């Protein structure tokens, strides 16, 4: 038996992260990666994996080094039997913002200059009141925070549970079509993936409209792939 939850996220601020960079345009795809959700929802306890108290405190507020530790942090969720799917947009709008900054080579590289040449960039962000949806599969009952922070700007968002059921995984394999988002690394070991559409984004591109064969949970007329766990290598 497993508990399956359908959750919705409503943005109360604009959401920004750089899914792709096109020249000076930094675009946010209306998708929330399942890695990001685990951190935002407080399911990752960095203190467990930190060697010192100082390291745990520093990781809570900022990353002192640009080295992701997804495998180190998310493996514990496999051990607890908790899995989150990526969040798809139910409906969303985008906003385009322009920002400017002055040339600061003299400050960064200690170069002398007589010019102050402004530069600019543009960000395409997801607007407030946009809504996203994701699923949680858990071996135990869960209760999540009602408010979280997301993205580069730590945007405020409300979390609401829409539906929950306790279901059994199917005993036999069958062809499954799952229209929502999945992390391909997490599903390819437990299912035979036949066809899909790709959503390109870091750190792992996602797939949707997936046709696969394997065991599943039946949740509100939807067949959700069973036995998904966080994986970090394709081999």
JOQUI-V754175 format. One record per pair of residues at least 6 apart in sequence whose C-alpha atoms are under 7 Angstrom apart, sorted by the first residue. I is the first residue (numbers start at 1). J is the second residue. D is the distance in whole Angstrom. If there is no record, write none. Layout:
{{I;J;D} {I;J;D}}
//
This chain:
{{1;166;7} {1;167;6} {1;168;5} {1;169;7} {2;137;7} {2;138;6} {2;139;5} {2;166;6} {2;167;6} {2;168;6} {3;137;6} {3;138;5} {3;139;6} {3;140;7} {3;141;7} {3;165;6} {3;166;4} {3;167;6} {4;135;7} {4;136;6} {4;137;5} {4;138;6} {4;164;6} {4;165;5} {4;166;6} {5;135;6} {5;136;5} {5;137;7} {5;163;6} {5;164;4} {5;165;7} {6;134;6} {6;135;5} {6;136;7} {6;161;6} {6;162;6} {6;163;5} {6;164;6} {7;133;6} {7;134;6} {7;135;6} {7;159;7} {7;160;6} {7;161;4} {7;162;6} {8;131;7} {8;132;5} {8;133;4} {8;134;7} {8;159;6} {8;160;5} {8;161;6} {8;162;7} {9;131;5} {9;132;5} {9;133;6} {9;157;6} {9;158;6} {9;159;5} {9;160;6} {10;129;6} {10;130;6} {10;131;5} {10;132;7} {10;157;6} {10;158;5} {10;159;7} {11;128;5} {11;129;5} {11;130;6} {11;131;6} {11;156;6} {11;157;4} {11;158;7} {12;128;5} {12;129;6} {12;156;5} {12;157;5} {13;127;7} {13;128;5} {13;155;5} {13;156;6} {14;125;6} {14;126;5} {14;127;5} {14;128;5} {14;155;6} {15;125;6} {15;126;5} {15;127;7} {15;150;7} {15;151;6} {15;155;6} {16;28;6} {16;125;5} {16;126;7} {16;151;5} {16;152;6} {16;153;7} {17;28;6} {17;151;5} {17;152;6} {18;26;5} {18;27;6} {18;28;5} {19;27;6} {19;28;5} {19;29;6} {19;201;5} {19;202;7} {20;26;6} {20;27;5} {21;27;6} {24;121;5} {24;122;6} {25;121;6} {25;122;5} {25;123;6} {26;122;6} {26;123;5} {26;124;6} {27;123;6} {27;124;5} {27;125;7} {28;124;6} {28;125;5} {28;126;7} {30;89;6} {30;126;7} {31;87;6} {31;88;5} {31;89;6} {32;86;6} {32;87;5} {32;88;7} {33;86;5} {33;87;7} {34;84;6} {34;85;6} {34;86;4} {34;87;7} {38;44;6} {40;148;6} {40;149;6} {40;150;6} {41;144;7} {41;145;7} {41;148;6} {44;73;6} {44;74;7} {46;56;6} {46;73;7} {47;56;5} {49;73;7} {50;56;5} {71;232;6} {74;230;7} {75;230;7} {77;83;7} {78;229;6} {78;230;7} {81;138;6} {81;139;5} {82;137;6} {82;138;4} {82;139;7} {83;136;6} {83;137;5} {83;138;6} {83;229;6} {84;135;6} {84;136;5} {84;137;6} {85;134;6} {85;135;5} {85;136;7} {85;181;7} {85;182;6} {86;134;6} {86;181;6} {86;182;6} {87;132;6} {87;133;5} {87;134;4} {87;181;7} {88;132;5} {88;133;5} {88;134;7} {88;180;7} {88;181;6} {89;131;6} {89;132;4} {89;133;6} {90;131;5} {90;132;5} {90;133;6} {91;130;6} {91;131;6} {92;126;7} {92;127;7} {92;130;4} {92;131;6} {93;126;6} {93;127;5} {93;130;6} {94;124;6} {94;125;5} {94;126;5} {94;127;5} {95;124;6} {95;125;5} {95;126;6} {95;127;6} {96;122;7} {96;123;6} {96;124;5} {96;125;6} {97;122;5} {97;123;5} {97;124;7} {98;120;7} {98;121;6} {98;122;4} {98;123;6} {99;120;6} {99;121;6} {99;122;6} {100;118;7} {100;119;6} {100;120;4} {100;121;7} {101;118;6} {101;119;5} {101;120;6} {102;116;6} {102;117;6} {102;118;4} {102;119;6} {103;116;6} {103;117;5} {103;118;6} {103;119;7} {105;111;6} {106;112;5} {106;113;6} {146;158;6} {146;159;5} {146;160;7} {147;157;6} {147;158;5} {147;159;6} {148;156;6} {148;157;5} {148;158;7} {149;155;5} {149;156;5} {149;157;6} {150;156;7} {167;217;7} {168;217;6} {169;215;7} {169;216;6} {169;217;5} {169;226;7} {170;215;6} {170;216;6} {170;217;6} {171;215;7} {172;215;6} {173;213;6} {173;214;4} {173;215;5} {174;213;5} {174;214;5} {174;215;6} {175;212;6} {175;213;4} {175;214;7} {176;211;6} {176;212;5} {176;213;6} {176;223;6} {177;209;7} {177;210;6} {177;211;4} {177;212;6} {178;209;6} {178;210;5} {178;211;7} {178;223;7} {178;224;7} {179;208;6} {179;209;4} {179;210;6} {180;208;5} {180;209;6} {181;206;7} {181;207;6} {181;208;5} {182;206;6} {182;207;5} {182;208;6} {183;206;5} {183;207;6} {184;206;6} {184;207;6} {185;231;6} {185;232;7} {185;233;7} {185;234;6} {186;228;6} {186;229;5} {186;230;5} {186;231;5} {187;228;5} {190;214;7} {190;227;6} {190;228;7} {191;212;6} {191;213;6} {191;214;5} {192;212;5} {192;213;5} {192;214;7} {193;211;6} {193;212;4} {193;213;7} {194;211;5} {194;212;5} {195;210;6} {195;211;5} {196;207;6} {196;208;6} {196;209;5} {196;210;4} {196;211;6} {197;207;5} {197;208;5} {197;209;6} {198;205;7} {198;206;6} {198;207;5} {198;208;7} {199;205;6} {199;206;5} {199;207;6} {200;206;6} {215;225;6} {215;226;5} {216;223;6} {216;224;5} {216;225;4} {216;226;4} {217;223;6} {217;224;5} {217;225;6} {217;226;6} {218;224;6}}
//
